[in-house]
Amino acid sequence: MIKLLNQQRQVAMKRLFRQRHSIITVRKRPVLLLCMVMMLMWTFHLFDHEIPQNVDSDVESFEVRKLWEFDAGPETFGQVQMVDDSIVMIPEKWQLEVLALPRLAELYKRNLNNLQIFCPVKTVFGGTHDGWTVCSTEQQNKCVVYLITSNPGPSNFLSELKSIWGCHVNKIDQKNCTEKTLQRISAEKVIDIFAVDVDDSEAILLERMLALGVISKVKQLLVTFHGDMEGQLNARQYQDRLTLQRNLLHLGYRIFHRTRNTQCTHCDKVPRPGCVTLNMMLPSQVKAPIVIPPEHILGNLTSNQLNRYYHRYLLTTQTFCKKLSPMGDIGRGGWEVCIDEPYSPAVPCLVYSFGTADDWAFDSALANHFGCEVHSFDPRYRNTKEDTNDTSDLVPNNNRAGTVFYHNEALWDKDTQIRRPDGQKWTAVTFKTIKKKLRHLKRQLDVLRIDIDYAEWRVLPSLVSSGLLRHVKQLFLELHGNTDDGSDQYFHRLLVLRSLHDLGFRSFWAQAKPDDSDQFVSPLTSTRVSKVYQLNLINIYVI
C-alpha cells in the first residue's frame, strides 16, 4: 500500500511540474515578444533620435532639421535642468516704494546680471540682431510659439522656428492684442515659447497676461524691457519692472540668458540705448553642453556638418557662472566677467588685453572696478602723439585709469616684424616673450582678452603649446570667420577649440555679435548666423 501511494505521489508531482513548466513557457512568450518589440523601437530611436518627430512632409525642410540637430557625441543629450538657489531676492511692492532711486537702480542692475538657471545649449532664431535666444530643451510634442510685437514686418524668428523645429507659430500685432485675444491664447494647454516686444508697454501687457492665466501656460518667456539700463529710469519705472520680475520669479521663471539691445527704439521713435531682453524659463529637461569630439571623429564629418557644429558650439555654455559683471562700452558690445568665487578678479589681479583698437573702456573698467594691473596691446597706436594737431583721444598714455599700461606690440606665434599692406611695420611677439619681458612668467593672469581680427586662429595653437594658458583664470576670445569658409577652416578651428577644452577651459558666456554687417544667411540651412562670436571661458583647473 505504501509503495502504491509513493508511485501515485510521484506521478502527481510530475504532472504538476509539467503544468507549471507549461504556464511559465506560456508566460514567457508574451514577455519575450514584448522585449523584442522594445529592442526594435530602441534600435530605431538610436538612428532617429536627433531628428524632431514633428517633421514636415517637405523633403528640404526635413534635411535642414536633420542637419540642424546634428551632434557628433552622445554626451550632448539628457542633462536635467538644475535651479540655482542664490538668486537676487526682490522685495515686495510696498518695500520697493520706500527705496531710494539709487538703491532701486542697483537692485534692478543686479537682477539683470544674475543668471538664475543653467541652459547649456542655446539657439538663436531669426539672426542675432533681430532674433531671439531660445533654450534647447528635449521637445516631446510639437511646439507652440507666440510672438506679440510692434514690428509689422515678417518675423524671421517665427519662420526659422517653423522650418527647423516644426513649431506651430502665431504672430500678433501689438495693435490687435485685445483682451479677447489674450483670452483665446489662455485656452492653449501648453505654450513652449512666448516672445514679447511691444514698445514700452511690456509691463502692462504682462500684467494682463498674468491676470488671465496666459503666463502659467508658458515654458519659455522672452521679454524685451525698454528703457535705459544705466540709471536713466525713474523710481516708478524701476518699481514696476522689479515687481513684475518678482511675480515671475514666484511663478517659477528663472533667467537663463539676457541680451542687451543698445539700438532699441521706443514708442516715441527716439532711440535710447540700453534695452534688454530677459530670456526666462521654467525648470525642464535640457540638452547637455556640446563638447567637441576628438580629431578622428571630426575627420569623418562632412563640410556641412563641420559648418553647423562650429556655429552651434560657439553659442553653447559648458559651466554655470551665476553672477556676471558687464565691463566696457555696452554700446560696442563690452565683455561679461564672471565674478563667482573663486574666479572673480581680486587684488593683486593681472590682466592682458590684446587688440584694444580705439575702445579702452574694458581695460579701464577692470582697472577701476577690480583694481587690476592692466596691460593693453595694440600696434596701431603709439605711447605719445607725434602730431600736435591730433586732438583725438584714441591714443592712450601710460597712466590711463591709473594702472593701465599701453604696449605698441601685436600678439603673434613668433617674434618678428610684420609689414602691413599699407606699408606699416608692426612689432609682433609671442605670449611667452611678453610675459618674460614684463617679468610675469610666474604670475597668474586673472583675465586674458584676445581680439585680433582673424589672427586668433594662428596665435591660439602657439598659446596652447606654450603651456602658459594653464595660468589663466578667465579667457575672453573674439572669434572671426567668413561667409566662404570651407571644411578645412572649420576643421582647424574646432581642433583649436577642442585643445582649449582639454586644458580645462569651459565657456560660461557665449554670444554672436549683433552687428548687421556680421550677419549672413547660411546657404546650407537658410538661417541667419554670424561671422563674429564672443566666447568667455573660465579655467576649471587653475584654482
C-alpha positions in Angstrom: 0.0 0.0 0.0 2.8 2.4 0.9 4.6 1.6 -2.3 1.4 2.3 -4.3 0.9 5.6 -2.6 4.6 6.7 -3.3 4.1 5.9 -7.0 0.9 7.9 -7.2 2.6 10.8 -5.4 5.5 10.8 -7.9 3.0 10.8 -10.9 1.2 13.7 -9.3 4.4 15.7 -8.8 5.5 15.1 -12.4 2.1 16.3 -13.7 2.3 19.4 -11.5 5.8 20.1 -12.8 4.7 19.8 -16.4 1.7 22.2 -15.7 4.0 24.8 -14.1 6.5 24.5 -16.8 3.8 25.0 -19.4 2.4 28.0 -17.6 5.9 29.5 -17.3 6.6 28.9 -21.0 3.3 30.4 -22.0 4.0 33.5 -19.8 7.5 33.8 -21.2 6.2 34.1 -24.8 4.5 37.5 -24.5 7.4 38.8 -22.3 9.9 37.7 -24.9 7.8 39.2 -27.7 7.5 42.5 -25.8 11.3 42.6 -25.3 11.8 42.1 -29.0 9.5 44.9 -29.8 11.2 47.2 -27.3 14.6 46.3 -28.8 13.4 47.2 -32.3 12.0 50.5 -31.0 15.2 51.3 -29.2 17.3 50.5 -32.3 15.2 52.8 -34.5 15.5 55.5 -31.8 19.3 55.4 -32.0 19.1 56.3 -35.7 16.3 58.8 -35.4 16.6 60.5 -32.0 18.4 63.5 -33.4 15.5 64.4 -35.8 12.4 66.1 -34.4 9.3 64.0 -34.5 7.2 66.8 -35.9 8.9 66.9 -39.3 7.3 68.4 -42.4 6.5 66.4 -45.4 8.7 68.7 -47.3 12.0 67.0 -48.1 14.1 70.1 -48.0 12.8 71.1 -44.5 13.4 67.6 -43.3 17.1 67.7 -44.3 17.6 71.2 -42.8 16.2 70.0 -39.4 18.3 66.8 -39.6 21.5 68.8 -40.1 20.5 71.4 -37.5 20.1 68.8 -34.8 23.3 67.0 -35.7 25.7 66.2 -32.9 28.8 64.0 -33.1 28.9 62.9 -29.5 26.4 61.1 -27.4 27.2 63.3 -24.4 25.1 66.1 -25.9 21.8 64.8 -24.6 20.0 64.1 -21.4 21.1 66.6 -18.7 18.4 67.5 -16.3 18.0 71.2 -15.5 19.1 72.4 -12.1 17.8 75.6 -10.4 20.3 77.8 -8.6 19.3 78.9 -5.1 21.5 82.1 -4.9 19.2 84.4 -6.8 18.7 88.1 -6.2 15.7 88.4 -3.8 13.4 91.2 -4.9 11.4 92.9 -2.0 7.6 93.2 -2.1 6.0 96.1 -3.8 5.4 98.2 -0.6 9.0 97.7 0.3 10.2 98.8 -3.2 8.1 102.0 -2.8 10.2 103.2 0.1 13.6 102.6 -1.5 15.7 105.5 -2.8 16.3 105.7 -6.6 20.0 104.7 -6.4 19.1 101.6 -4.4 16.3 100.7 -7.0 18.7 101.1 -9.9 21.3 98.9 -8.2 18.8 96.2 -7.4 17.5 96.2 -11.0 21.0 96.0 -12.4 21.9 93.1 -10.1 18.8 91.2 -11.1 19.6 91.6 -14.8 23.2 90.4 -14.4 22.3 87.4 -12.3 21.7 84.1 -14.3 19.3 82.0 -12.3 19.2 78.8 -14.2 21.6 76.9 -16.4 20.8 76.4 -20.1 23.8 74.8 -21.8 22.7 74.8 -25.4 21.1 78.0 -26.7 19.9 78.6 -30.2 19.4 82.0 -31.9 16.4 82.0 -34.3 16.0 84.9 -36.7 19.5 86.2 -36.5 21.5 87.9 -33.7 20.3 91.4 -34.5 16.5 90.9 -34.6 16.2 87.4 -33.4 15.7 85.7 -30.1 17.7 83.3 -28.0 15.9 80.0 -27.1 17.0 77.3 -24.7 17.3 73.9 -26.5 15.1 71.5 -24.5 14.1 67.9 -25.1 10.9 68.5 -27.1 8.3 65.8 -26.6 5.5 67.1 -28.7 5.0 69.6 -31.5 5.9 73.0 -30.1 3.6 76.1 -29.9 5.1 79.6 -30.3 3.6 83.0 -29.9 5.1 86.4 -30.7 3.4 89.7 -29.7 5.3 92.6 -31.4 5.0 96.1 -32.6 7.0 95.3 -35.8 4.6 94.9 -38.7 7.1 93.1 -40.9 7.6 89.4 -41.3 9.3 87.6 -38.5 12.5 85.6 -39.3 12.3 84.3 -35.7 9.0 82.5 -36.4 9.8 81.3 -39.8 13.1 79.6 -38.7 11.3 78.0 -35.7 8.7 76.7 -38.1 11.1 75.3 -40.6 13.7 73.9 -38.2 11.8 72.7 -35.1 8.4 72.3 -36.9 6.6 74.6 -34.5 3.1 75.9 -34.8 3.8 79.7 -34.8 1.5 82.7 -34.1 2.3 86.4 -34.7 0.1 89.0 -33.1 0.4 92.7 -33.8 0.5 94.8 -30.7 -2.4 96.9 -32.0 -4.6 93.8 -32.3 -3.7 92.4 -28.9 -7.0 92.8 -27.2 -8.5 91.2 -24.0 -10.3 88.8 -26.3 -7.1 87.8 -28.0 -5.4 87.0 -24.7 -8.4 85.0 -23.5 -8.2 82.9 -26.7 -4.5 82.3 -26.1 -5.2 81.2 -22.5 -7.2 78.3 -23.9 -3.9 76.7 -25.1 -2.8 73.7 -23.0 0.9 74.5 -23.3 2.9 77.3 -25.0 6.5 76.3 -25.5 7.8 79.8 -26.3 6.2 83.2 -25.8 8.1 86.3 -27.0 7.1 89.9 -26.2 8.4 93.2 -27.8 5.8 95.9 -27.6 7.3 99.4 -27.3 7.5 100.4 -23.7 4.2 98.7 -22.7 5.6 95.2 -21.8 4.8 95.7 -18.1 1.1 96.4 -18.8 0.8 93.5 -21.2 2.5 91.0 -18.9 0.3 92.1 -16.0 -2.8 91.4 -18.2 -1.3 88.0 -19.2 -0.7 87.1 -15.6 -4.3 88.0 -14.6 -5.8 85.9 -17.4 -3.6 82.9 -16.7 -1.7 83.1 -20.0 1.8 83.1 -18.4 1.1 79.9 -16.4 0.9 78.0 -19.7 4.3 79.2 -21.0 7.6 77.2 -20.7 9.9 79.9 -22.1 9.2 83.6 -21.7 11.3 86.1 -23.7 10.6 89.7 -23.0 12.3 92.9 -24.2 12.3 95.6 -21.4 12.6 99.1 -22.8 14.4 101.9 -21.0 17.9 103.0 -20.3 19.7 100.4 -18.1 22.3 102.9 -16.9 20.3 104.7 -14.3 18.0 106.8 -16.5 14.7 105.3 -15.4 12.6 107.0 -12.7 11.7 105.3 -9.4 8.2 104.3 -10.6 9.6 102.6 -13.7 12.1 100.6 -11.6 9.4 99.6 -9.1 7.0 98.4 -11.9 9.8 96.3 -13.5 11.0 94.8 -10.3 7.5 94.0 -9.1 6.8 92.2 -12.4 10.1 90.3 -12.2 9.3 89.3 -8.6 5.9 87.9 -9.7 7.5 85.9 -12.5 10.1 84.6 -10.1 7.4 83.4 -7.7 5.8 81.6 -10.6 9.0 79.6 -11.2 10.6 81.5 -14.1 14.4 81.8 -14.0 16.7 83.9 -16.2 18.8 81.7 -18.4 20.1 84.4 -20.7 19.9 88.1 -21.3 20.6 90.2 -24.4 21.4 93.9 -24.4 19.9 95.8 -27.3 21.7 99.2 -27.5 19.7 100.4 -30.5 16.1 99.8 -29.4 13.5 102.4 -30.3 10.7 103.4 -28.1 7.1 104.2 -28.9 8.1 107.9 -29.4 10.6 106.7 -32.0 13.5 108.2 -30.2 16.5 105.8 -30.0 17.6 105.3 -26.4 20.4 102.9 -25.6 20.1 100.2 -23.0 17.1 98.0 -23.7 17.5 94.4 -22.5 15.8 91.1 -23.4 15.4 88.7 -20.5 15.2 85.1 -21.5 13.3 83.1 -18.8 12.2 79.6 -18.5 10.6 77.1 -16.1 12.9 74.2 -14.9 12.8 71.5 -17.5 15.0 68.8 -19.1 17.6 70.4 -21.4 20.3 69.2 -23.7 23.7 68.8 -22.1 26.6 71.1 -23.1 28.0 70.4 -26.5 31.5 69.0 -26.4 33.8 68.9 -29.5 34.6 65.3 -30.4 38.2 64.2 -30.8 40.1 64.6 -34.1 39.4 61.1 -35.5 35.6 61.8 -35.3 35.9 65.3 -36.7 37.9 64.0 -39.6 34.9 61.8 -40.7 32.4 64.7 -40.7 31.3 66.4 -43.9 31.9 70.1 -44.7 28.2 70.8 -43.9 28.4 69.0 -40.6 31.6 70.9 -39.6 30.0 74.2 -40.5 26.9 73.5 -38.4 28.9 72.1 -35.5 31.1 75.2 -35.4 28.2 77.7 -35.2 26.3 75.6 -32.6 29.4 75.2 -30.4 30.0 79.0 -30.3 26.6 79.5 -28.7 26.9 76.8 -26.0 27.9 77.3 -22.4 29.6 74.4 -20.5 29.6 75.7 -17.0 27.3 77.9 -14.9 28.5 81.3 -13.8 25.7 82.8 -11.8 27.0 86.4 -11.4 28.1 88.4 -14.4 29.6 91.8 -14.4 29.4 93.6 -17.8 32.7 95.6 -18.4 33.4 98.1 -21.1 31.3 100.0 -23.6 27.9 98.3 -23.7 27.2 100.1 -27.0 30.1 98.3 -28.6 29.4 95.0 -27.0 31.5 95.0 -23.9 32.6 91.8 -22.1 31.0 89.8 -19.4 33.3 89.0 -16.4 32.4 86.1 -14.2 32.5 87.3 -10.6 31.7 83.9 -8.9 34.2 82.7 -6.4 36.9 81.7 -6.9 37.1 83.1 -10.5 36.4 86.8 -9.7 39.5 89.1 -10.2 40.9 90.2 -6.8 43.8 92.5 -6.0 46.6 92.0 -6.9 45.0 90.9 -10.2 46.7 91.0 -13.6 45.1 91.5 -17.0 46.4 91.3 -20.6 44.2 92.9 -23.3 45.1 92.3 -26.9 43.5 94.3 -29.8 42.3 97.4 -27.9 41.9 99.5 -31.1 40.1 102.7 -30.1 38.0 101.2 -27.3 39.7 101.5 -23.9 36.5 101.1 -21.8 37.0 97.4 -20.9 40.7 97.9 -19.9 39.8 101.0 -17.8 36.8 99.3 -16.2 38.9 96.3 -14.9 41.5 98.7 -13.5 38.9 100.9 -11.8 36.4 98.3 -10.7 38.7 95.5 -9.6 41.9 97.4 -9.0 43.8 95.3 -11.5 47.1 95.9 -13.2 46.1 96.0 -16.9 48.4 95.8 -19.9 46.9 96.8 -23.2 48.5 95.7 -26.5 47.8 97.2 -30.0 50.4 98.1 -32.7 48.0 100.6 -34.3 48.8 103.3 -31.7 51.8 104.8 -30.1 52.5 105.9 -26.5 52.7 109.6 -27.4 51.1 111.8 -30.0 53.6 112.7 -32.7 51.2 115.0 -34.5 50.5 118.0 -32.3 47.4 118.8 -34.4 45.8 115.5 -33.4 43.2 116.2 -30.7 41.6 112.8 -30.6 41.5 110.7 -27.5 42.3 107.4 -29.3 46.0 107.3 -28.2 46.4 106.3 -24.6 49.2 107.2 -22.2 50.8 105.0 -19.6 48.8 106.5 -16.8 45.3 105.9 -18.2 43.0 104.7 -15.3 46.0 104.7 -13.0 47.2 101.2 -13.7 46.6 100.6 -17.4 49.9 100.3 -19.3 50.0 100.5 -23.2 52.3 98.5 -25.4 52.8 99.1 -29.1 53.1 95.4 -30.0 51.0 92.7 -31.7 50.4 89.2 -30.5 51.8 86.6 -32.8 53.0 83.0 -33.0 56.7 84.1 -33.3 58.8 87.1 -32.7 59.0 89.0 -36.0 58.3 92.3 -37.9 55.0 92.3 -39.8 54.7 94.5 -42.9 51.1 95.6 -43.5 49.6 96.1 -46.9 49.5 99.9 -46.2 53.3 99.9 -45.5 53.1 100.0 -41.7 55.6 97.8 -39.8 54.3 96.1 -36.7 56.4 94.6 -33.9 54.9 91.1 -33.3 55.9 89.0 -30.3 54.8 85.8 -28.7 52.9 85.5 -25.5 55.9 84.0 -23.8 58.1 86.9 -24.9 55.7 89.4 -23.4 55.4 87.6 -20.1 59.2 87.3 -19.9 59.7 90.9 -20.8 57.2 92.1 -18.1 58.6 89.6 -15.6 55.2 87.9 -15.3 56.3 84.3 -16.1 55.4 83.1 -12.6 52.3 85.3 -12.2 48.8 84.2 -12.8 46.6 86.1 -15.3 43.1 86.8 -14.0 41.8 87.8 -17.4 43.3 87.4 -20.9 41.3 89.1 -23.6 42.2 88.4 -27.3 40.5 90.4 -30.2 43.0 90.4 -33.0 40.8 90.2 -36.2 41.2 86.6 -37.6 44.8 86.2 -36.3 43.5 84.3 -33.2 43.3 81.1 -35.2 47.1 81.4 -35.9 48.0 82.5 -32.4 45.9 80.2 -30.2 47.7 77.0 -31.1 51.0 78.6 -30.1 49.5 79.7 -26.8 48.3 76.1 -26.1 51.7 74.6 -26.9 53.5 77.2 -24.7 51.8 75.8 -21.6 51.2 79.4 -20.3 47.5 79.2 -20.6 47.4 76.9 -17.6 48.0 80.0 -15.5 45.0 82.0 -16.9 41.7 82.1 -14.9 39.4 83.7 -17.5 40.0 83.7 -21.2 37.9 86.1 -23.5 38.0 85.5 -27.2 36.5 87.3 -30.2 36.4 84.6 -32.9 36.1 85.6 -36.6 35.1 83.8 -39.8 33.9 84.4 -43.3 30.9 83.5 -45.4 33.1 81.4 -47.8 34.9 79.4 -45.1 35.3 75.7 -46.1 35.7 72.4 -44.3 39.5 72.9 -43.8 38.9 76.2 -41.8 36.1 74.7 -39.7 38.1 71.5 -39.0 41.1 73.6 -37.9 39.0 75.9 -35.7 37.2 73.0 -34.0 40.5 71.4 -33.2 41.8 74.6 -31.6 38.7 74.9 -29.5 39.0 71.3 -28.5 42.6 71.9 -27.3 41.3 74.7 -25.1 38.8 72.3 -23.6 41.5 69.8 -22.9 43.4 72.4 -20.9 40.4 73.0 -18.7 38.7 75.9 -20.3 34.9 75.9 -20.2 32.6 78.5 -21.7 30.4 80.4 -19.2 29.1 83.1 -21.7 28.7 83.0 -25.4 27.1 85.3 -27.9 27.2 86.3 -31.5 28.0 89.9 -32.4 24.7 91.7 -33.1 26.0 94.0 -35.8 24.1 93.8 -39.1 27.4 93.7 -41.0 28.4 90.5 -39.3 25.2 88.6 -40.2 24.8 86.4 -43.2 22.3 83.8 -44.4 23.9 80.3 -44.4 23.5 78.8 -47.9 23.3 75.4 -46.1 20.5 75.9 -43.6 19.0 79.2 -44.9 19.2 80.6 -41.4 21.0 83.7 -40.2 24.3 83.2 -38.5 27.2 85.4 -37.5 30.8 85.8 -38.7 31.9 87.0 -35.3 31.4 85.5 -31.8 32.4 86.3 -28.3 33.4 83.3 -26.2 34.1 83.7 -22.5 35.8 80.8 -20.7 37.0 80.0 -17.2 39.8 77.6 -16.4 38.4 74.9 -14.0 42.0 73.6 -13.4 43.7 76.9 -12.4 42.3 77.1 -8.9 
